Amino acid sequence: MDVFELARRYHQEIGIKEPSFATLAAEIFGELGLKIYEHLKDEGYTLKNTRFIDYDKSLVLEVVKEEKAFEILLRKA
């Protein structure tokens, strides 16, 4: 899958609204972020928000399940 298809999926499935950030996520994390999101969704978690930290290394997925909220940090080493 090419980076533009991955960027489209980050935009549609994970909700990264800014196209350049969706492309950045696709370039840095490839399918990893999408697979993690799918697993969490299958386990009953709901995606609340996404945001970048450092703009070039870290993507935060904010998820909730029932009354519990979690932040999952994807960071490129």
C-alpha positions, 0 to 999 in steps of 0.5 A: 500500500502506498503512502497516499492510500495510508494517509487517506486511511489515517484521515478517514479511520483515525480522524487526522483532519489535516492532510499533511499530518495524515501523510506524516503519520503514514510516512512515519508509522506505515500500517502500524497505527492503523493496526493498533487502532483496529485492535483497540476498536475490536476490543471495544475502545472508542477513539476520542482524539488524535494529536501529534507531539513534536510534530515529527515523532509522536502520535497520540491516540486518545481512547475510551472504554466505559469510564476509563480513558487512555492515551497510547503514544506511538513514537518513532525511535 
